[in-house]
Amino acid sequence: MSGRVNPLGQPIGDPVPGWSPRPRPPLTAMTGRWCDVVPLDPPRHGAALFEEFRTAPDEAGWTYLMASPPSLGERPTDRDAYLAALADAVAAPDSICWAICGAAAGVPLGVASYLRIDPVNGSIEVGSIHHGPRLQRTPAATEAMYLMMARAFDELGYRRYEWKCDSRNGPSRAAARRLGFTFEGIFRQAVVYKGRNRDTAWYSILDTEWASLRAAFEAWSSPDNLDDSGRQLTSLAAVRADIGHLRQD
């Protein structure tokens, strides 16, 4: 905590010199080695996403998905209705929806969004993340999250990047930790969705933490960390631990 006090002896936060509101994220593609993250275009991406999600072996991927419109939080069964719901999501003024596409063929394999975009305070949330079966547990899935972080911090100069999920969603909480988010606490009875309570787990990354995390992502994705089949030799968590150790020495 800051040791600063005002003339009345009250503790106050550190100054933020030269701060000004940050730009809203632009609707331009983020290009990586394994994936491209592009503005979601329902006529272009919707049918392929519908078919991708229909190949899921069960409905586990929708259990904790809180989406807007709510119909996107359920496994799609009608293509036209799904495309209409995607169009409503893209039109929402308080979020930006992205399609995660395979870099080679450009086929959309999943979605993610920027939410709670707060340019005045430099805060932004990543959410509504849904990976199709071919994207799950792949380097492309990790790279997509890295590209979205890099845009927020490196390109736009945001101070805070948030991740929130149902506190009972173990895979989402594990993903947040793996990606370098810091757990901040549980907001009890924060949301009612799908007719049930959600206690929300909050995670964040700060701009002061980003340089170390960026170095870990870059080391993890380096050709030196790939075997002959293109898989990472060292996990992202292990790379992060190594870089954290080296930076402390």
Rosetta blueprint (number, residue, H / E / L):
1 M L
2 S L
3 G L
4 R L
5 V E
6 N L
7 P L
8 L L
9 G L
10 Q L
11 P E
12 I L
13 G L
14 D L
15 P L
16 V L
17 P L
18 G L
19 W L
20 S L
21 P L
22 R L
23 P L
24 R L
25 P L
26 P L
27 L L
28 T L
29 A L
30 M E
31 T E
32 G L
33 R L
34 W L
35 C E
36 D E
37 V E
38 V E
39 P E
40 L L
41 D L
42 P H
43 P H
44 R H
45 H H
46 G H
47 A H
48 A H
49 L H
50 F H
51 E H
52 E H
53 F H
54 R H
55 T L
56 A L
57 P L
58 D L
59 E L
60 A H
61 G H
62 W H
63 T L
64 Y L
65 L L
66 M L
67 A L
68 S L
69 P L
70 P H
71 S H
72 L H
73 G H
74 E L
75 R L
76 P L
77 T L
78 D L
79 R H
80 D H
81 A H
82 Y H
83 L H
84 A H
85 A H
86 L H
87 A H
88 D H
89 A H
90 V H
91 A H
92 A L
93 P L
94 D L
95 S E
96 I E
97 C E
98 W E
99 A E
100 I E
101 C E
102 G E
103 A L
104 A L
105 A L
106 G L
107 V L
108 P E
109 L E
110 G E
111 V E
112 A E
113 S E
114 Y E
115 L E
116 R E
117 I E
118 D E
119 P L
120 V L
121 N L
122 G L
123 S E
124 I E
125 E E
126 V E
127 G E
128 S E
129 I E
130 H E
131 H E
132 G L
133 P L
134 R L
135 L L
136 Q L
137 R L
138 T L
139 P H
140 A H
141 A H
142 T H
143 E H
144 A H
145 M H
146 Y H
147 L H
148 M H
149 M H
150 A H
151 R H
152 A H
153 F H
154 D H
155 E H
156 L L
157 G L
158 Y L
159 R L
160 R E
161 Y E
162 E E
163 W E
164 K E
165 C E
166 D E
167 S L
168 R L
169 N L
170 G H
171 P H
172 S H
173 R H
174 A H
175 A H
176 A H
177 R H
178 R H
179 L H
180 G L
181 F L
182 T E
183 F E
184 E E
185 G E
186 I E
187 F E
188 R E
189 Q E
190 A E
191 V E
192 V E
193 Y E
194 K L
195 G L
196 R E
197 N E
198 R E
199 D E
200 T E
201 A E
202 W E
203 Y E
204 S E
205 I E
206 L E
207 D H
208 T H
209 E H
210 W H
211 A H
212 S H
213 L H
214 R H
215 A H
216 A H
217 F H
218 E H
219 A H
220 W H
221 S L
222 S L
223 P H
224 D H
225 N H
226 L E
227 D L
228 D L
229 S L
230 G L
231 R L
232 Q E
233 L L
234 T L
235 S L
236 L H
237 A H
238 A H
239 V H
240 R H
241 A H
242 D H
243 I H
244 G H
245 H H
246 L H
247 R H
248 Q H
249 D L
